[in-house]
């Protein structure tokens, strides 16, 4: 029995399913999860000494690769001064200034501890600002595990085959309306059905939790137009895309300005952190200035702020990093599509910038319904093949392939060779 297997057996006795997040489980792909001992650059090494090219990157935040020297040094120096104060620290003010400078739609920002907390808080602000209760989300978009968002959600909820979570009271979800991603008519229909009742539309500008589904031309501008006309707020969930597609996230990449934005672990360089921010008049609803209450003892944690500042400063000062990563992603997808075409397999290659996905379905994937037609058994075989070749992709059909600045051309070539080997049998 491997060390990972021994640890998994230990963990199952004291942790539900042996994992602290369902998406880490290998239930959808077979086998047992690997326990990771260390990471460096574009590689992770498990407790058995196996090293893999990593395409998860802690689910997105490791834009510069694992253990970047500047990020590590910043975190170490901050930790020497204290792990947590329960009070304001200079780094959180600097982080807020940096986020507001990099993302023009954000005039005020509040730090929290996770993407889930950021979404939960942004929704509360939207309801408080508009005086309305209902929220529109999109089928297959995942916005964390707060009760009202676990309705036709993506990510691990799709993988486990559970469309909604047990334990969510009917009352918590009754004001959550679901529309079809890339379908503006479905959004208009909900506004027509519930006039004057919808507080906000929340969307992943690039849906990256049902695989990677990109917005069709006109979709995001259409959402902006509808929300403006209906006096509802537009919330971009940029927990994954924020600071990844560009220094100002998907909103800058696509040229659409939301009212509120949620961010995740990228702004902590992988440490537990999140944030939400937006227009000044909206964010001034948040206590202690306004009447929308939200608090967090560990929010603005000095070590997380230091690590995040180090990463974001590098990204802000070196915009070529984005050009290189996005070009790498374009090249990777082009070569992958060529392999798919030449081998004749029923797969779709999707993505934008440094986010990619290989769907095991014959239909072009533009929404949740089509994403669900994917052959998850075939994906499981592919996953096990790749793992055996030293390549670590997400253990789910419905997650992204994350590239980082630490990946090299040789890494991608080795990955493409392994994929082609699998398809040619």
N, C-alpha and C positions, 0 to 999 in steps of 0.2 A: 504494500500500500504506500502510495506517495505521501510526502509530507502535506501537500495540499489536501489530499483525501483524509488524512488523519485530522487536520485542522477543521475540515468541513464536518466530520463526524462529531468532533468536540462542539463545534458551533451549533449544530442542530439540536443539541441537548439544552441549550440555554438561549438561543436566538430563534425566532420564528423562521422556519425554513433554512436556518443556518446563514442567513444573509441579512444585512441591515438596510437593504433596498431591494425590492423584487427584481429590478432590472439587472441585478448582478447574478441572479440565479441562472442556471443553465437548463431550466425546465423545458424551454422552447426549442433547445438545440441538442439536448442529450448530454450525458456526462456530468462531471462535477466541476464547480467553479474553481479557478486558480486563485490561490492566495499570493498576493504580490509582496515581495520583500523590499524592492527598491526600483527606482526609475531614473533614467538619465536621457536627456535629449528626446529622441523619437522611440526609445526602447524602454520596456519594462522587463523585470526579471522576477520570476516566481520563487517561492521558498524551496523549490526543488532544483533551482539553478538554471531553469530554462529561460532563455531570453527571446522576446518577441518584438517585432516591429509593431508599435502601438498606434491604432487608428481610433482609439477612444479618447485619449488625452483627458482623463477624468471627466468625461462627458462634455468636453468642449473648451474648458478654460485655459488649457495649456497651449496658448497660441505660440509661445516662444519655445515650446518643448518642456519636458520635465526638468526640474531642478536647475533652472537657469541661474547662473552665478550671481547676477545682480539681484534677482528676486530673492534667492536664498540668503544672500548677505543682508539685505534689507530686513527680512523677517528675523534673522538671528539677532541683529543689532537691536531691533525693537523688543524682542523677547527678553533681552538682557535688562531692559528698563522696567519690565513688568508685563504680565500676560493679559491683565484686564484691570481697568480702573473703576468701571461703573460711573464714570464721569467723562466730560469732554476731553479730547486730546488734540494736539495740533494736526495730526495726520488726517483726522476726519474732516476738518475744515478744508484742508488742502485737497482731499479727495473730492469733496463736494464742488470746489472751484474747478477742478480738472474735468469732472463729468459735465458740468454746465458749459465749460469752454469747448469741449469736444463734441457735445450733442446740442445743437442750437435750439431744439424744441424744449430743452430742460432749463428752466429758470430757477427752480428750487428743487432740491433732492433730499430724500430722507433715506439714511442707511438702515438696513435690516439684516437678517441673518441667513436668508435663503430666498430662492426664487419664489417658492410657495408663499412665503410671508409677504414678499413684494406684491404678488398678484392679489392676495387677500386684502391687503391694505389699499391698493389702487382701486379695487372694486368698491370698497367702503367709501373712499373719497369721491368716486364718481357718483355714487348714490347720494352722498351728503350734499354734493355741489348741485346736482340736478333736482333733488327732491323726488326722484323716481326710483323704482325698485328693480325693474327687470334688466337683465344683461343678455346680450346675444354673444354666443360663442360659436365656434365652427366644429362640426363633426371631425374627430380625429386630432384636433389640436389639444395639446396637453398644457395645462397651466398650473401644475402642481396639484397637491392632494387636499387643498381646502374643499370643504363639503360641496359648495355650490358649483365647483368646476369639474367634479367627477361625474359628468354627464356626457356620454359619447366621447370619452377622452382617448388620447393616444398613449404613446410610450408603453410602459409596463402593463398598463390596463389592457392594451390591445394584445400584447404577447400572451397574457394569461387567459385571454378569452373571456374576461369579465367586463361587460360593457359599462356597468355602473358598480360602485362599491357598496357592499353591505355596510350598515351602520350609519348611512346618511339619511336623516329624517326627510320625509317627503316635503316638509315645509322649507327645508334648506335649498332644495333643488327646484321648487315650483316656479321661481322667478328666473330660472336659467332657460333661455330659449336657444335652440340649435339651428344653425343655418349650414348650407353646403359650401365648402371652401371653393373658391373660384366661380361662385354663382351669385351674382349681385341680385338677381331676381328673387332668390330665396331670402335675402336680407330685406329687400323692399317689401316682400310679402309679410314679414313679421312686423315691420313698422306699420303697415296698413292694418294688420290685425290688432295691434296693441298701440293705438295712437296716443302719444303723450305719456306712455308708461315706461319707455326704454331709456335707461340711464346711459348705457354705453355699449359699444361693440368692442370686444377684445379679440385679437387675432395674432397668431404668429405670422409676421410678414413673410417669412419663409417657413412653411410648416415642416418642422424637423423632428416631430415625434410620432409620425405615421410613416416612417421613412423620411425622405426629403421630397417635398412637393412644393414646387416654385409657383409664385403668383403669376397668373396669366396677365397679358397686357391689359391695362385698364382696371384690374381688380382692386388694387390698393387705392389708386386715385378715386375709383368709384365709391369705395367705403368712406373716404374722406368727404366726398361730396354729399353722400347720403346723411352722414352724421351731422354735417354742418346744417343741412336743410332741416333735419329733424331736431336740432338743438340737443343732440346726444354727444357724448364724448367718444373719441376714438382712442383706444388703448392698444399700443403695440407691445406685445410680450416679446422682448428682446433678450430674454434670459440666455438664449443660444446665439442669436445673431448680433447682439449688442457688442460693438468693438471687434467683431469677427469679420464681417464682410467689408468693413472699412472703419476709420476712426470715429465716424458718426453713425455706425450701425446700418441696419437695413433701411432705415428712414432716409439716410443720406444717399445710400446706394440706389434707391428707387425714387428719391425725390418727393417723398410724401411725409408730411408733418403731422404726427399724432398730438393729442392733447396730453396724454400721459404715457409713460414708458416704464416698463419693469425690466430690471437687470438682474443678473445672477452672478455666479461664481467667477466669471471672467474678471470682475473688478476686485477680486481678492486673489487673483492668480491661482485659483484652485482652493483657496481656504474658504470656510463657511461664511458666505456673505451674500447680500443681495441689496437692491435699492429700488426705489420708485421715485419718479420725478416728472415734472411737466410745467405747464403754464403757471406763472406766479399766482394768478387769481384763483386757480383751482387748488394748488398746493397750500395756499394760505387757509384752506379749510382744516388743515391738520393741526392737532393740539401740539403745543400750547397756544398757538396763534388762533386756531379755529376750534370748531365743535366736534370734529371727527377725531376720535381717540385712537391712538396707536402708540405702543411703547415697546421697548426691548432693552433688557439689562445689558446684553452683550453687543448691541448695535454700535457700529463704529469702532469695533475692537482694534486696538492699536497695532497688533501684529498683522491682522488681516489687512488693515489699511496700508501698512508699510509695504507688504508684499504686492498688493494691488497697485499702489502708486508706482512702484518700481517697474512693473510690467507696462502700465499705461503710459508712463513717461517714455519708455523705449518705443512704444508703438506710435505715440504722437510725434516724436522726434525723427522717426524713420519710416515715413509713409511708403517707401519702397518695399517694406516687408509685406504690406497688403498686396501690392502689385505682383510680387513674386509668388505669394501664396495662392492668389486667385488665378494667376497664369498656370501654376502647378496643377490646380484643380481642373482648369479647362483642358489641359494636356492629358491629365489622368482620365477624365471622362471620354475624351475623344478616342484615346487608345482602347479604353474599355468597350466603347461602342463598336469599335472595329472588331474586337475579339468576339463580341456577341453576334455581330453580323456574319463574320466568317464561319463561326461554329454553328450558327443556326439555332441557338437556344432561345427559349421563350423568356427573355429578360428585358427589362427596361432600365436604362441608366439615366438618373436624374441628378440635379444638383445646381448649385450656384456658388461661385467663389471656392472657398476651401471646404464646403459641405457637399458631400456626394452620397448616393445610395444606389444599390443594385437590387431592383425589385424582381422577384421570380414570378412574373406574370406576363402575359402576352399583350395586355392592354396598356396604352399610354396612361400613366398615373397622374391624374389632375385633382383627385379628391379622395376622401376616406373610403367611399364605396369601392372604388377601383383598387385602392391600396389593399383592401381586405381580400381581394381575389388572389393575392400572392400565395404561392405554394410554400407554406412554412416548413413542410417536411423536406423539400428540396433545399431550402435555405439552411436547415439544420445540417444536412450532409455537406453542403458547401462550407459552413462554419467549421465543422470538424476537420475538413480537409485543410483549410487555411491555418487552423491552430496547429495541426501537425506539421505544417511547413514553416512554423515560427512567425505567424502573422496573426495578430490579435485584433479582430473586428468585434463589434458589438454582438452579444449573444442574442440578437433579436432581429428579425426582418424589418422591424419598424423603428429602427434607429439610424443615425447618420454615420458616415465615415468622416472622421475629423482629421484634416491635414493640419500640420503646424509648420512653423518656420524651421523647425529642426529636421523635418523630413528632407531627404536628399533624393536626387534622381535615381540613384541606385536602389533606394528603398522602394520606390514606385515600380521600377522595372522588375524587381524581384517579386513584388506583389502581383503585378500583371502576369508574370510568367506562371505563378501559382494558380491564378484564376484560369488562365488558358489551359493549363494542365488539367484542372478539374473539368472544364467544359469538354475537352477532347477525350476525357475518360482514360 
